[in-house]
Amino acid sequence: MQIDEYPILVEQLCPGLFIRIDEPGVNHSFPAKGFKLKSDADVAKVVALGLSHVLCLPEKSDRLPISLEEIDGMAGKRQKGPWSTARTPVSAELSSLKRETIERNKDRLERFAACERRYEKAMGQVVEAIKKVSSPSPEVLEAAGEVVGPMAETFLSDLDVLVSVMTAKMREEARHYHALNVAVLAMMLAKEMGLGKSDIEEVGMGALFHDVGKSRVPIQRFTKGNLVTMNKVLKEYYMEHPRAGARMLSAVPGFPPAALQLVLQHHEYADGTGFPAHLKGEAISLGGRIAAVTNLYDRFLNPKEGTETPTPHEAMKALYKRRGLFDPKAVTMFIRKLGVYPPGSLVELSNGMQGLVVSANMRDSMRPSVKVYHPDIPRREALIIDLCIETELTVVKALKPAELTPEVLQYLNPGKQVAYYVDAAPRS
């Protein structure tokens, strides 16, 4: 990575450095094109200007700046971290990266914020749509269309594709968020598999209501009041919920037959081990095959309460391990779309920096865009590094939240809130 100049802290100044001051409005007598610090007196004159940073030109310098690790030892004020042992001063690497990517950061961060707002609005609409199913009427389709229609438009645009924002909510709301997540992921996969707009909307419609059959278990099903009987009835009723949901939705005027099939078949697996009909292969509708993938992935990512929540990378690995259950094309395209390190994955880069994957890359699933932690950059301006641009950097490993310091976790803020963006890259 060629570095012409990079910002350093004034605390890193020392004789032998060639620096340049680029601060509009700061009066000084130093050469505008830069100068070499020849003595401690020169260093003191620059420090007296009250600047926090100056630019260092390594090719014209006799030595490297004082390292951040040395500053830690001298002042004891700065936090140590991977940046202190990077192969070049981290400020140099960031300077080089910024020339390639910094102008994209503001736009990306604004779209992520818009993504969250859109998701929250859609969530309210999902709750209303699901409530209306209990009294079948044309209003069910109208309410669902207010969610599915705009999402389909987003997916079919030439812009980056909004996939999902999965947010930790109160447990009683979890099923609604699961419904929206599965719908968004299913529509994404449907588009990737070549379906047209109307077919994508039907997939979204079915996925939105795929679990509507999980209503209260009829009290008459209980013949005894003991726990064994209760668990048995709950399991039986769970196995029947695809049929129950299909029956409920068949009473909705105009509900699309393809969406109805998806509801009925979203637990069918390619090897015949699914339910309720134990269908195999292409006997399962395309919508059912798509929903099977996206439903299980979201279940992995958002397990039952009391179960350890996996990272998106672990959820994707679990899905891949069970790939024999799915349509090979569907599972392959799903992994390709979200990447080996799906958005929300915590990773370590080859320069030692830690970050949160914010965007998958269709051109190379191993090279996502990563929001990286750095103590000198405000969280609201966190740098997003596109590894397809910064080809010298790679992901060296996935991390668990427990492997990060509280400071890094707070900065990256993964939680269970994951903004999914997929670049609209050209097909290769």
N, C-alpha and C positions, 0 to 999 in steps of 0.2 A: 504494500500500500504506500504510494508515494505521498509524502507529507511535505508541503511547501512551508507552512507555518501553522501554528496551533496556539490556542490560549493557555496560559499558565497563571497560577496565582502569584501575586507579588511576593508571597512568602517563599516562593521557589527560586527567586532571583539570586544570582551569584556572579562574580566576575567570570568572564569567558563566554557569557551568553550573548548572542546577537538578537536583539528584540526590536519590536516596532510598537508604537503607541497608536491605537486607532480608536480614540474616544472623542467624538465630536463635542466641542464646547470646552475641552480641557486645554488650557494655555500652557505651553511648554516650549523650550528652546531646542529640543532634540530634533535631529533630522527626520523628516516625514517618512523617508524610505527605510528607516531603521538604523541602528547603531549597535556597537559592541560595548558591553559593560567591562571596563578595564580595571576597576578597583571597587572596594567597598564603598568609597565615596560616591561613585557613579550609582551604585545600587541605592544608597541612601537618598540621592536626589530623585530617583524614580519613585521610591516609596513615599517621599514627601508630597507627591502629587495627589495622594489619597485614592489611587485606583485600586480596584480589586483584582483586575486581570490585565495582562499585556499579551502581545503575540510574540511567540518565539520562532525563530528561523533556524532549524537544526543544521541545515547545510552550511550556514555561515558561523555557527557556534563552535567553540573549542571543547565544550562539554555539554552534558545534559543538565537540565534544571535540578535543583534539590528535589529529591523524591518525596512523595506524600508520606511514605513510611518514615523518612528522616524527620519530617515536620511533626509527625505523631510523637516521635521520641523526644523532640525538643519541647513541644508545647503541651502534649498530652490532651489536646482538645479535639482532635479529629478522630472519627471512627475508622478503624482499620477494616479492610475488606478486599475482595478480589482485585479491585482497581489498582491497589498499591503494588501489585506484583505483575501487572500486565507487561507484555514484552516491550511496549513503549509507554510513555506517560499516557494515562487514559485520556487526558485532555487532548492529546494529539490525535488519538483515534477518534474521539468524538468530533473534533474539528474536521477530520477527513470525511467522516460519515455525514456530517451536516451539509457539506457541499453537495452531496448526492441526494439526501433525503429530507433535510430539515423543512424545506418548503412544503412537503407533503404532510408533515405532522399536524399542522393546524387544521387542515382540511379533514384528516382522518379523525382527530379528536372531536371535531364538531359533528361528524357523521355518527360517531359512537354515541354521543349525547343524544342526537336525534333518534338513533336506534332505540335507546332506552325509553324515550318518551313514546315512541310508536308502539313499543311492546306493551307498556303499561295501559295505553289506550285500548289496544287490542284485547288485553286481559279482561277489562271491564265488559267488553262486548261478548267475549266467550262465556262469561258467567251468565249473562242475560240469555244468550242463545241456548245454553244447556238447560236453564230453568224452563224455557218455553216448550221443551220436548215433552214434558209431562202432560201438556194440553195441546196435542198435535194441531197445528194450523199453518197456513202459509207464512205466518210471522216467523216460524222457525227458520225457513230458508232465507227470509229477508235478513234476519239477525245474523245468520251465519255468513251470508254474502257480504255483509259489511266488514267481516274479518278477512274472508278468503279472497275477495275481489282485489282489494288494495295490495295484498301480498303477492298475488299472481302478477299484477302490474309491475311490482318491484322486481320480481324474478325475471320478467321478460324484457327488462330495460337493458340498456347498454352500460349502465353504471355498475359499480361493485354491488354484489348481491347480499342483501341483508338476510342472514339465515335465522338467527335467534338470539334472544337475550334470556338466559336462564337465571332466574333470581330466587334466592332463598326467601320463602314466605312462610306464613303460619301454616301449620300442618293441615288445617281444615281447608285451605285453599290449594293444597298440593295437586289434587286431581285436575283442577282447572289449568294450572300451569303445565302439567304433563300433557293435557289435551292440546294446548297451544304449541308446545315444543314439538310434539309429534307431528302436528299439522304442518308447521313451518319446515321441519326437516324432510317430511314426506314430499311436500311441494318442490323443495329444492332437488330432491333425488328424481322426482318425476320429470322435471325439466331437463336434468342431466341425461336421462334415459330417452330423451327425444320426444316426449309427449307435447301436444299442442296446448294452447292456453285453456280451452274449455275442459280438456282432460285433466290438466293440472288442477284446475279449480274443483273438479269432482273428487280428485284424490284428497285435496285439502278439506273438502266438505266431509268426506267419510272419516278422515283422520281426526278431525275436530270432535266428532261424535263417537269415536271408536270404543270408548269405555262407558257409554251412556247406559249400558245394561247393568252396570254395577250399582244398582239401586239397593234399597233396603231389602234384606232377605225376608220373604213372607213369613209371618209368625207361625202359620200353620205347618211350615216345614219342620218345626221342632216338635218331636214326639216326647222327648225327655229334656230335663233341664240341666243335665250334666255337661261338663266341659268337652268331653270326648264327642258327644253328639253334636254340640255346637260347632266344633272344629270340622267335623265330618260334613255337616250341612254347608258351612261356609266354603269348604273346598269344592263341594259339588256345585254350589251356586256360582262360584268363580268360573268353573269349567263351562257353565251354561251362559255366561254373560254375553258372549258374542251373539248367540241366538236371541237372547232377551233384547239386546240392543237393536238388532235387525228388526225384530217384531215391532218395537216401539217406533222406529223410524219409518217402517213401511206404512204407518198410519199418517205420516206427514204428507200432505198433498204435494206432488211434484218432486219428492226426494229422489235424486238420480239413482238409477239401478246400479251403476258402477260404484257409487259411494256406498250403497247398501251392501254390495258384495265385499267391499273393503272391511266394513264393520263386522261382517260375519266371518271373515277369513284372516283377520290380523294376527291370530295366534296359530295359524297353520304354518307348518314348516316343510321345506322341500323334501325331507326324508320320511315324511308321514308321521312323525312323532308329535305333531301339534294337535290342536283341538279347535272346534268340536267335531269335525268330520274326518280327521286324519287324512286330509288330502295330500297329494304328492306333486312335486314339480310344477308343470304348466297347467295342472288341473286347478291350481290356485290362480286367481285373477292377478293381473299385473299390479293392481292397486293393493291387493292383499299381500303380495310379495314385497312391495315397497314398504308398506306399513309394518310388516314383521321386522324389518331391519331397523327402522327408525324408532319403533316402540321399544325394542329391547335395548337399544343404545341409550335412550333416555332413562330407562329403568336402571341400567347399570350406573348411570351418572347420578341418579337421584334415588338411592335405595330406600328401603323402609327405615323408619325412625329407629335408632338404636344400632344401626349398622354403619360401619365406617364408610364414609363417602370417598370413592376413588377419584383420582385425578382424571381429566378427559383423556390423557394418554393411556392410563390404565383401563378406562372404559373401552377405548378403541381396541386395545390389545385383547380384552375379554371378548369383544365382538368378533375379532379376527379368529380367535381360537375356536369359535363356534360357527365359523363361516359355512360349514357343511349343512347348516340348517336353512340356508338362504339361497335364493336365486344368485348364482355366481356373478352375473353381470351387475345386479343390484348392489351386492355387498362390496364389490370391487370399486364401483363408481362412487359409492358412499364414502369409502375410505379415501379414494382419490380426491374427492371434493373437500372433505374436512381435514385431510392430511394425517400423517403418522403422529404428528403432535397437534391435535385439534386445538382450536382457540380455547383459552383457559388453562392450558398446560403450563406448568412452571418448568423452566429449563435453564441449563447453564451453557453459555457459549464458550467457544474455544479460546477467547481472550480472558476467561475467568468471570465475566459479568453474568449476573443472574437476571432473569426476566420472565415475562408472562407473554405467551403466544396470543396475539390478537387477531391474526389473519392467516388463513391457510393459503397456499399458493398452488394453483392448478398445474403450473409448469413443472414444479418439483415439490412433492409432498414432504421432502426432508428439509426444505428451506422456507419456513414460514416467515412472517413478519413478527418481530418480538419487541415488546415494550420493555426497555432495560432500566434497571435501578442504577442511579448514580447520586451520591449525597450532595453534589454541587448543583444539580438541576432540579428546580421545583417540580413537585409531583404533577402539577397541572400542565407542565410543559415537558413531561417525560418523553424521552427520545424513542421513536419507533424505528427499528432497524429492519429493513427488508433484506433478508439473506440472499435473495436472488440478485440484488444489486451489490451487496457487500460480500463478494464471492470468497474472500479470504477467511470469513468467519463461518463457523458451522455450529450446530447443536451437538454438544458432546454427551449430554445425558439429560434425562427427565428428572425432576426433583419432586419431593413431597413437601407440603407446607412445613412440616416439622424440621426440615433441613435448612430453613431460612431463619434469619434473625427476626425478631418482632419488628424492627425498623424496616427491613426489606419487605416483609409481609404487608405492613401498613401502607407502604409506598405503592406496591404492586396491586394490593387490594383484590386478591383473587376470590376469597370467600367461596360462595357458590354462585357468584354473579359472573357470568361469562358472556362477553359480547362476541358474537360470531359474525365475522365478515369473511367473505370468500371473494377473492379477486376475480373479476370477469376477464380472465386471461384467454387469449385465443387458443383454440384447440390445436394440438400438435398433430 
